[in-house]
Amino acid sequence: MSLIDDYKKDYLLLLEAGYIAINQLDEDSAVKLFKAATILDKDNPLNKIGIGYLHLHKLELKKSVEAFEDVLKKDPNNEMAKTFLGIALSMSSKEMLKGEKILQDTLKSDDKGIRKLAGTALDFIDRFVKKEPTPVEGKKQKKKGK
């Protein structure tokens, strides 16, 4: 048995630690953990989803979309990648409708967590991304437009 085989049992631990590192704003650790996880299981889509999730947190939307689309090319039914792709696209004014459609589709998932994430994302988009400017914000925009 090789040294790598000894660590394969820790694959999910490395992966989870990578997601936690993202949430703790520790990009360096997250990247290293996802690289280590990829060495242990290069075919697992969660590695690429993790990198896409990192880019999404940094609002590097183009890079996150690329990562999620790569996963979906290999596995078109990956609901996690699909949901995160919908979120990333929804943050872009040019792709917002496409993102919302993807999120609407994922609301039909059998996975309760996916449905909750998609619903929360759609609510956020409606409340904060698509919102109409307040009267004060509208006045500021008019002054800039002069």
Secondary structure by P-SEA (a helix, b strand, c coil): cccccccccaaaaaaaaaaaaaaacaaaaaaaaaaaaaaaccccaaaaaaaaaaaaaacaaaaaaaaaaaaaaacccaaaaaaaaaaaaaaccccaaaaaaaaaaacccccaaaaaaaaaaaaaaaccccccccaaaaaaaaaaac
